[in-house]
Amino acid sequence: MKRIGIIISLIAFAVICHAQNSTGNGSFVKLFKEIALYDSRCTQEKVYLHLDNNSYFIDETIYFKAYVVRASSLKYTDLSKVLYVELLDDHGNTIERKSYEISEGQASGSISLSNLIHGGFYEIRAFTRAMLNWDGDYCFSRVIPVYQSNSTTGNYANPFIFSPKGEDQLPMLRKEPNTLRGDSAKRNVVYAEFYPEGGALVQSDTPQNIAYRITDKDGNPINFATCKLLDGEKEIGTSKTQHEGMGEITLPYWKNSVKAVVEIDGKNHEFNLPAARKSGISATLQKKDGKTSLSITPTDDLNGKYVGISITCRGALCAIDSVALNGQTQWETSDIRLHYGINQITLFNSAGDILWERLVWRRPDYPVSLEVRQNEEVYKPFSPIVLDMKLSDRHGNPCNAYFSLAVHDRNSELNGKDCGIAEDLLLSSDLKGYIAHPEYYFESDDETHAKWLDLLLLVQGWRRYDFAEMTGRKPFKLIQPSEQGQLLTGYLLANKGKRLPMPGAGLKVDIYFPGKRITGECITDSVGGFALMPPAYYGEGVGRFYTYENGKPKTMRIFLDRNFAPAPKMFDIQEFNLSSYTHKPTLAQSEIFTWQDTVAKGDILLGEAVVKGKTRNSKVGQDKWNGGEDFAKRNADICYNVDLESMKYCDQGEDDPLLWDLLKDMNKNFDYTTEEAAIAGTNYRFTYRNRPAVVFKHNTEQSTNDHMDNLTIFASEVSRIYIITDQEKMKHVLPGFGSSTDRVTAILLYGNGNKSMMKEKSKTKVVRFFGYSSDPDFVLPDYRKRDLPDPSDMRRTLYWNPDVLTDENGRATVMFYSNANPDVKLGITARTVLPDGELIDFSR
């Protein structure tokens, strides 16, 4: 850390010297210094998940490898040691939340889809706690389709995406974001968004470029539209959409009367242009012959004044300069000074006000490449598949490194929409909103692709890296810390009166896991806050908190800050558009090698990249009676993860709630009452949509006359609640149930076995703990030694290994087996971040 501090100081000194030499008055020195130090003060992180497939079926498992890097350098992070991975449904409800220990910037795991009650579009997202100090939309997010099949043979025939009835849906948690269309208006279900180059129009006679994007009411791009600029009846500019509804037009002069007209299918739609500044600069950017140049024209009041120029990339400073404005002013810099990916060029005055700003791209160079050869182009059922891989630099020198590898059966692929590591870390993660087909911009280094990518950057109304924060004018507010371990934070309040903070109180926690107990303790600060870092723990456990003041135990209310997460984002309509694969129809001869099968049956060994997994974890449920929990999964319309919901509730200082109170809070359609009975005390009555409902515990119906002992259930005792609302489905799956009009809803409960552990003793607080996840590894059949050919083997992912390692010669070999399908063709993806921040992004 001392060495880093010295380097930062040297950078700041160089900046000051350059600023003084450039401006002669030092007015930009402080701003330049703040920009230079921003990345060290406010270091941001990025996460990328490499998935084993692009689509899934219910009961399959998502396997992933996480790469966690510093945003500026793309080198593995040394800030955060905990990664959070979540699965959300299309309404934004959290289906699964897991945490993983980050080791050298990497983590791997899996999410079973066996708990899903139906298919649909699900969002998998990943983030570190520190990433939540900025806009949550910049956390890793990917929408994946999960299919269902009515086939009973296990061959995934006739797949479909489930669409629930309106009355069976959970509450919508995804909120419509603030619109990008502030300078636009809706005209007959057509939207037009206008983005002046540099951020704003200027009241000037100088020509100014305006990028635009035209979409329909759902956000789909309109690709055959004409945009015109009219000054009264006079046409002063025209252009057509060029790519994904985007285009560019030149405003020859500013005048308040100028309007934009969008023509689609012979119909005109009129829009106002964005408001113009009286004072400012207009500029046009050009990239040519390895240089980036600006032609800058100020308004008269800015002539003779200096402007600062900064180029940053992912928060890190690339170049600084200043220039005196004198009429039309030219400025240029070598592209070598730009970093790979999206660069942010900002022109600003001595007060730090932005005068002009836009994004510009520098195409990455890939000094290291991966070559993959396979022993066949098409594979027979249960046949051996061998991949020979070589990692080398541009000079052919071997590279020794880890990478993640996924191989799937292309014939079973239902979605060709992939998410490459370069596309995400260099492009999509630095832009706001969904980017359709980011892979297109990486296909070729030609003029057309470069033009469309530049157009994409022009129609961005937000910046991930806030210039006001970079210059120190907008103070950085630390909301969440960087976690070097499983940090537990919160605060204590007295459990009486006004619930005042408990400063200086002693706090101890014992966390119990099967066969293990870990302990942590601390003293609360002046506002009752605390932070504990117990030793690393894995799996699910129970924690008991004890509070002391002056050596005496005290009762308390404890608030835990552990449910931090980005707000669920609204899906873009284009995220539901599935695409087919665009693989090459045939492999080149150099991509196939001859492999001699010399290993006898019973003695076959895997190659260098060995998969650790032995068994697949398949949770049947808490009780197998009448099909156990799987019965509910197959038939329910609604499901709640009570483990997560009760944890959120209790972490707000509340006691373990009665299950029925929590369900009322989650679902306003549910209600219950109690009434005194002549015998056996108090009875419960349940309703759903104001009609009677019946409760099942482990698939056993509970009588409506059951008394408190049977139906007084606390949320901590239950793992999941399932609700069946479909009358016809209930008649089919529960004979006799639903046949009368007074029974229309079934509520099924499944316990978690923690009833005894969750009991609170005097002056203690008991909460559930979820440690690091330790997931089962990917399982491979061995059709030579262990397994007989199985006609039901319909694996769609044929091979997954998060940690393939090349040897000193840069080579790695893996061998596995095809499934039961004939004519199997391989889809292969390999991804990694090398220690120096270089990316490997292989797809075939």
N, C-alpha and C positions, 0 to 999 in steps of 0.2 A: 504494500500500500504506500510505503514511503516513496518508492520509485515512481508510482503513478502520480503522487502529489508533485514531485519534482517536474515530471513531464508537463502536467497541467500548468504549473507556474511558468515554465518556459514558453508554452503556447501563449499564455496570457501576455507575457512580456513581448513576444514577437508581434502579437496583435496590436499592442499599444504603440510600438515603434512604427509599424506599418501605417496605423491610423494617423499618427502625427506627421509622417512623411507625406501621406496622401492628401490630407486636408490642410495641413499647415496651421490649423488652429486647435486641434485636439478636441473639437466639439463632439466627435463621434466615439472618442476613446472609451468612455464608460459603456456605451451600447455594444461596441465591438467586443469588449472584454466579457460582458455578460453572455453574449452569443457564443463566444469561444468556450466558456465554462459551463454552458447549459447542460451538455450531455453528462458531465461529471456531477452536476448538482441534481439533475432530474432524469436519471437514467431510466429509459423505458425498456421493456422486454417484449418479445414476441414468442408465440407458441405456434407450432405447426404439428398437425396430426397426420401421419401416414396410415391410412386404413387398408385393411386386407381386401376390401371389395368396394364397389360403388353402389350396391343395392343389397337388400337383405330380405329374408323371409322371417316371419314369426318363428321363434324357437332356434334361430341361428344366433351366432355370437359375433359381435363387432370386435375385432382385434386391432390394436393400434400401437404405433410407436410415436412418442412425443419428442420433439426437438424444441428446447427452450433456449432462446438466444437473447443476447443484448441487441436491441434494435439497430443501433448505430453501426456496429461492426459485424453483426451476424455471428459472432463468436459465442460459444456456449456461455450461458449466464453463470456468474458466481454470486448473484444476489439472492435469488430465491431457491429454496430447497424443497418446496411443497407445490405440487401441481393439482389443480382441481379439474375434474372432467365430469360433465353433466350430460344427461340425455333428457330433452324436453319434447313434449308432444306439440301438435300443431297449434294448440291454444296457449302454450307457454307454461304448462304445468310440469314440474320437475318429476320425471319418472325415476331417475337414478342420479345419485351424486356420489362421487368417489374422490379420494385423495391419494396421491402417489408421491413417493420420495424421489426427488430429482437427484440424480447422480451424474456429475459431469455434464450437466445440461440435457440429460436424457431420462426418459421413463417409458415404461411399456405396460400395457394391461389389456383388459377386455371388458366388455359390457354385454351381458347375456340379454337377449330379447325374449326370453322365456316368460317374463312377467307381463308382457304386453297382452292386452285383451283383444286388440285388433291392430291391423296394419294402418298405414297412412304415411304422412310426411313428418319425419322426426328431425330434430336439430341436435347435433352433437357439438358441444362447445368446450373449450379448455382455456384456463387462465391461471395466472398466479395472483396471489392476494395483492401484490404491489401494482399489478396492471389496472386495478380498479381505482387508482388515483386519477385516471384519465377516463375518457369516454368508453363505456363498456362495449360499444359497437366495434371497437378495435380488438376485442378478444377473438380468438380463433372460433369460427362458427362455420358449420357445414350442414346443409339440409340433405338428408338421405331418404330415399323411398324404402318403405318396409311393406312387402307384399304378403298377401294371403293366397292360399290355394285350397280348393275344395277336393283336390286329389287325395285319395287314400293310399296311393302307391308310393308316396314320398318322392315323386319325380318333379314336383313343383309345376305340374301342368296347369294351364289356364290361370295364370296369376292375375290378381286384381288388387287395386288399392281401395281399402275400405273407406266408405263415406258415411259417417254416422248421421242419424236423424237429428234434427234440430233440438228436440226435447231431451235427447240423450247425451248432449255435449256438456263438457265441463265449462265453467266460466272462462271467458276470454281474458287472458292476462296480457296478451301482446297489445301494445298501444300504438296507434298511428303516430309516427314521428312528426315533428314540425316539418311542414312541407318545404321543399326546395323551390316551390313555385311562387315565392313572394313577389317577384317582379313580373309574374305572368297572371293569367286568368283562365278559367275554364270556359271554353267556347264550344258548345255542341259536342260534348264528350271528347274534345281534343285539348291536350295540354301542350303548351310551348314554353320552354325554359330558355332564357337568354343569359349568356355569360360573356360580358366584355373581356377581352384579353387584358389581364392585369387586375381584374376585379371590379372596375367601375368605369362608366363612361365619363368623359370630360367635356364641358361646354367649350368646344373648339372646332375650328374649321379643318383640323387635321384628320385625315382618314383614320378610322379605328376599326379593328377586327372584333367581330362578335361571333362567338360559337353558340350553337343552339341545339336543343334536343326536343324532339316531338314524339309524344306518346299518346296512346288512347287513355280512356278513363281508368283502366286497370294497370297502367304502367307499361304496357307492351309497346315497343318501338314501332313507329310508322316509317317505313323505309321508302315510300314513294310519295314524297311531299315536296312542294316548292315553297320557299320562303322569299317574300318580297318586302322591300322597304319602300314606303310611299310617303312623299311629302305632299300632302293634299292628294291630288290626282296624279302627280308626277312620280313615276317609278325611278328610284335612284339606286336600286341594288336588287339583285336576284341571285338565288342559288338553290340547289336541290340537296335533299338529305343524301349523305354519302355512305354512312355506315351505322347500323344499329340505331336509326332514327336521328343520328347526329349530323350536323353540317356546320358550315362557316360562311359568314357573309361580311362584306365590308360596308361600313357606314361612311360615306364620303365626307360628310360634315354633320355636326350636331345641330339639331333644331327641335324645339319642343313639339312641333307639329308632326314630326316623323312618327309613323306607325309601322308595325310589322303585320303582314298579312300572310297567313299560311293557307296554301291551296291544296286540297285533298279531294280527289275524284270530282273536280270541277266546282267544289264548294269552297268559298273563302271564309277564313276565320281570322278576325282582327285581334291584335294584342298590342298592349303598350310596351315600349322598351323600358329597361331599368332607368331609374332616376340618374341624372348626371351631376357631377360635381362642378362647382364654379372654378375651384382651384385644384390643380393636380397635374399629372403627366399622363400622356398616352405613349405607348411604346409597342413595337412589334419585335418579336424574337425570330431569329433565323439560325438554323444549324447547317453549316456547310464547311467542307474541307477540314473536319476535325476541330472546328471552332463554333462557339455559341456567341452570337452577337445581338446587341440591342440597338435599335434606332429610337432615341428618346426625344419626345417633344413636350416641353413644359408649357403651362399657361404663363402669361406675361409676368404675373406676380412672382413666379419662381425663377425667372431668368437671373443668372448671376449667383445663384445659391448652390450650395453643395447638397448632394444626396449620397447617403450611404448605400452600398450594395453588398448583400450577403448571399452566399450560396450555401445551403445546408442540405444534408441528406440524412433522413431518419434521426433528426435532432442533432447531428454532429456537424461542425463547421467544415466546409470544403474550401471556401475562399471568401475574402472580404476585400472591399475596395471602396473608393469614393470618387465622385466625378462632379465637376462644376458644370452646371447647366447653362448653355448659351445657345438658344435657338434649338435647332435639331442637332442632337448630340449623339455621337457614336461611341459604343463601348463593346468590347469583346474579351473573351477569355478562351483558353484552350480547353477542350473537352477532357483533357487529362486531369484537370482540377475537379471535375465532377466525379462523384462516386457512382458505383453501379446501382441502378434502380431509379427511383423518383427523387429528383432534386428540387428544392424550393428556392426560387430566386426572388428576393425581396428588395425593393427600393424604398428608402425611408428617409425622413428628415431628421434633424438633430434632436428632436424631441422623441423620436421613436415611432412616430406615426407612419403607417404604411401608405405609401403613395402609389405603389404598383407591385403586384405579386402574381406569380404564376408558377406552375409545375412544369418540369422538363425531364426527359428521360435520357438515361445513358444505358445502352444495352450491355448486359453483363457478358463478361468473357468467362468461358468455362475451361480453365487450365487442366482439369482432371476429368477424364471420361471413363465410362464403364462399357465394356464390350461383353455381350451375353450370347453364348452359342448353346444350342439345344440338340439333343441327339436325334430327334425326329421333328417333322413339321406337323404331322397328324398322328395321334396316338390311339391305339386300340384299348379296349377296356382292360383295366388292371395292369397295364403295361408300365415298365419302369420309365420314369422321366428323369433325365440327367441334364443339368445346366452347368456349363463351364463358363466362369466369369473372370474377367481380367480388368483391374483398375490401374490406369496409367495416366501420366501427365502428357502434355502436348509433345514432349520429346520422346515419348515411349518408355520413360522410366517407370518402374513399378511403384505402386502406392500401397502401403499397408494401412487399412482403415476398416472401421465397422460401417455397415449399412443395413437398412431394413429391406426385406424382400417379400413381395406378395405375388403369388401365381394363382390365377383363377381360370376356370373353364369358360372360354369365350362363348361357347354355344349356349351357356346358361345365363349370360349377361343380359340384364334388362335395362341397364342405364350406362351409357358410355361417357357420362359427364364425370370427369376425374377432377382432382385438385392437386396440381403439381406443387412441389416445394418452392420452386423459383417463382411461379405465378403468385403464390400466396405471400411469401416473405418479401418479395421485391415489388409487387404490384398491388394486389387486392387488399392487403392489410394496411396499406397507407392511404387507401381511398375510402370514402364514406359510402355506405350502401352496397348493394349487390352488384357485382361486375359480371355481366353475362359473357360467357366464352372467353375467359382470360387467356386460355391456351392459344387462341388465335394470334395474339400479339407476340407470341414467342415462336411461331411457326417458321418465320423467315425474316432475314435481315434485309428486306428490300424497301423501296420508297413507299409502296402502298401501305405495308404494315406499319411503318414508322409514322406515316401521316395519320392513319386511323388511331394509333396509340396517342399521338399528340392531341388529337381531337378529344379523346377520352379524358385526358388530363385537363383540357380546357373547360369541360363541362362539370367540373367539381366545385361545388359551392362551399365546401368545408376544408379545413386543414387539420390533419392529425396533430401537427406540431404548431402550437399557437405562438406566433411571433411575439405577442405581448408578454407571454410567459418566458420566452427566450431572452428578451431584453430586460427582464426583471420588473417591467411596469405592472404586470399582473402577478402578484405573489403566488408561488406554488403552495398549494394547501395539501399537506400530508393527511390523507384520510385513512389509508391502510399501510401497515409496515411491510417491509420485505421480510419474509419468513426464512430464517435459517434452520427451522425445525417446526415441530407441531406447536406453534405458539397459541396459547390460550389467553385471551384478553377479555375483560369485562369490568364490572364495578358492582359494589355492594351497597345495598340500602337497608336501613333498619326495618324490621318487620313489624312496625307498629307506628301509630300516629301518622305523621306526614311523610313517612318513608325517607328520612333524611340520609344523606351519604354517610358512610362509615369510614372516615379517614383513620389511618394508623392502626387498623384492625389486622390481626393475624389471620391468614387464610391458609388452610391446608386441604389438599385433595388427595384421596386414594382412588386409583383407577384399577378396577379388577377385571382381569381377563382370565379365561380358562387356564388354571395352573400358574397364574402370574399376577403380581400386584406391583404397580409403580406409584411413586409418591412425589408430590411437589408442594412447595409452600413459599409464601411471600408475605410482605406487609403492604397494605393498601396505601395509595398516595393521598394527597390532600383532598381529593374529591371522591375518594372511595374506589378509585380505579386500581386494577391489578393486571399483571402480566406474568404468566407462568410458562416455563419451557421444560416440561417433563421429558424423560428419556423417550426415544422413539417407541411407538406402540402400533400394533397391527390388529386388524379385525375389529370386532364389536365387543364393547365392554360396558361396565357401569361405574360411574364415578360418584364418590361421596365427598361433599364439601363440608368443612368444619370451620367455624369462625370463632375467634377469641378476642376479647378486650380485657386488658389487665389480667391475663391469665385465666379468665373465666369464659366458658362457652356462651355464645350468643346465638339467638335465632336471627335470620337475615333473609333478604330476598336477593337473589343473585341474577345479574343480567350478563349473558354471555354473547360475545361478538364472534359468532362462527357461522352465521348464515349469510355472509356476504356473497354477492353474486351480481352480475350485470342484470339489469332489467330485461325481460324478454323482448326481443326486437320484433317488429312487424315483418313478416315474410314479404319478399318481392314476388310478384306473380310469376316472374321468369324462373324462380327457383323451383317451380313445379313442372317446368318444361323438361322432360326427359329426352335424351338424345341417344342415337345408336352409336356403336363403335366405329371409329374411323381408322382401324388398323390396316396395314398393308395387306392386300389379299394373299400374297405369297411371301415367303422369306427368301432373302438373298442366299446364294450358295455359301457365302462366308459366315452366315449365321447358323449353319447346320454342320455338325461334325459327326464322324463315324465313331460309335461307341461299341466296344466289344463286351458283350455280357458274359463275363467269366466267373461270376460269383454264383456258387451253387445254392440251391434252395436250402434254407435252414442256417446258412452261414453269411447271409448278406449283411453288410454294414452300411450305415449312412456315411456320407462324405464329411468334409471338414466342418460344415455348418450343421451342428447337431441340434435338434429340437429337444428341449428338456421335458416337455409335457408327457404324462403317462395316462392320465384319465381326464375325462371331461366331466365337469361339475354340472349335474342336472338336478336342480332342486324340485322335488316332487311336491312338497308342501308340508305343513305341520302335521297333517293327519291324512292317511290314505283312505279313510272312510268315505264311501261313495265317490271315489275318484280324487279325494283330497282337494287341495287348492287348484289343481289343474282343471277340475270341474268348473270352478268359478271363472278361471281365465278363458275357458272355451265359450262361456255363455253370458258373461257380464257385459253390460253396456257402459258402466262407469267403474273406475278403480281409483282408490286413493292410497298413496304410500303414507301410512299413518306414522311410521317411524320418523320420516322427515317432517311431517306436518306437526306432530306433537313436540318434536325437538324445537322447531321454530317458536311454537307457542310458549313452551316452558323457558326458553332462553330470554324471554322478555320479563323475567322475574315472577312468572306465574307458577302456581303449583300444578302438578299433574292433573289435567282436566278429566272429567267424566267423558267417556268416549262420545256419548250422545251430544254433549255440549260442543265438543270439537267438530262433530259432523254437522251440527247446525251452523257452525261458523263457516265451514267449507262449502256447504250446499244449502241454499236458502229454501229448497223444496222440501227439505227434511224437517220434521218437528217431532217432539215427544211430550207426553204428559205423564204424571204419576197420580195415582189415586189410592186411597186407603181401602184395603180389602177387609172383609169380615174375618177372614182367616189368613194367616201367613203374611201379615204386614202390608207393604206397599207394592202395588202392581204398576207396570209400565204399559203405555199405549203409544205405538209408533204410527206416524203418518208420512206419506210422501205425496206431494202435490194435493194435500188435503184429503187423501184417501188412505185407508189402512195399509200398513206394511208389516211384513213378518220377518223376524230375525232368525238367521241360521248360524249356529256356532259349530265350526268344523263339519258343515253339511248336515247338521242335526237341527231340526226345527225347534225353536223355543216357543213354548206356549205363551200367548198374550197374558196369561194369568201367572206367569213365572214371577216370583217375588224378588226382592232386592238382592238376595244372595246370588241369584243366577244371572241377573241382568245389570247389576251394578258393576260395570266394567270401566276401568280407567284406560286412557289412551296408551299408556306405556305397556299395557299387556297385549296390544294388538299390533300386528305388522301391516296388514292390509285390510281394507274394506272393499267389497265388490257389491255393486247394485245392479239387479236385473229389472228392467222396466218394461221390456217387450212382453206383452201378454201371450202372444202365440209361442214365443220361445219358452216361456215358463210352462205352458201346457205340455210342450214337447219334452223338456228336460226334467220336469218335476211332475210326474203323473198325479192328477188330482189337484195340484196347486194351480191357482189362477182360474179355476173353473167357475168360481163364484165372483160376483161383482165386488165383494168386499175385500178381495185379496188381489192386489194389482202390482205389488212391488215386493221383491225379495232383497234382503240385505244380508250378505254373507260375511262372517268374521273369521279371521284366522289369527291365533295367538302367536307370540314370539318366545314364549318360555321364560320371560324375565319377571314374572309376577313376584316371586319371593325376593329377588335382588333389588327390585325397584321400591320396596317398602321403605319409607322414611322413618328414621328413628328420631328421638328428641333432639332438637337443635341441629339437625343435619339437613342437607339438601342433596337429593339424589338425581342424577341426570345420566342419560345414555351417552356413550362415547363411541365415535366411529374413527378408528385409526387408519393408518395406511392400508390400502387394499393390496392383497397378495392374491392375484388371480391365477387360475389354472392356465397352463401353457397350451398351445395349439397341439392337437393330437393327430398323428399320422398313422394310417394303417400300414402294416408291413406284410405284403402279400407273398413274401418269400420265406419268412421265418415264423411269424406269429399268427397271421390271420389268413383265413380262407377267402377267396373271392366272394364278395357279397353283392348280389344283384340290387340291393337297396342302397348301395353306396352312391349317393347322388351329390357328394360334396361339390359345392360351387367354388369355394376356395380350396385349391388343391395343396397349397403350401403357404405357410407364413412363418417367417423368422425375423424377429426384430433386431437380431444381432449376428449377422453374417460377418465373418472376419476374413479378410484376405491375408495371405501369407507374405513372406518377404519377397516373393516374386510377383506380388500383386494379384494372385490367383485364389479362387475359391470354387469348390465344386459341391453341388448338392444333388441328392437323389431322393426321389419319392415316387409315388404311384398314381396312375390315372384312376378315375372313378369308373363306374359301370357303364358310362355313356360311350357310344361308338364315335369315332372320328373327332376326338377331342383336340381342339386348338387352344394354344396358351395365350392368355393375356398376362403380361409381366410388368410390374412396376418395382423400381428400386429407388430408394431415397436416402439421403443423409446430409448432414452438415459436417464438413471437415473441421478440424481444430482451428484452422486459420480463417474460418468463415466462408470458405468456398462451398458451393452446393453441387450435389450429384442428383440429377433429376432424369431418371431413365424410365421410359414407357414404350411398350411394344405390344 
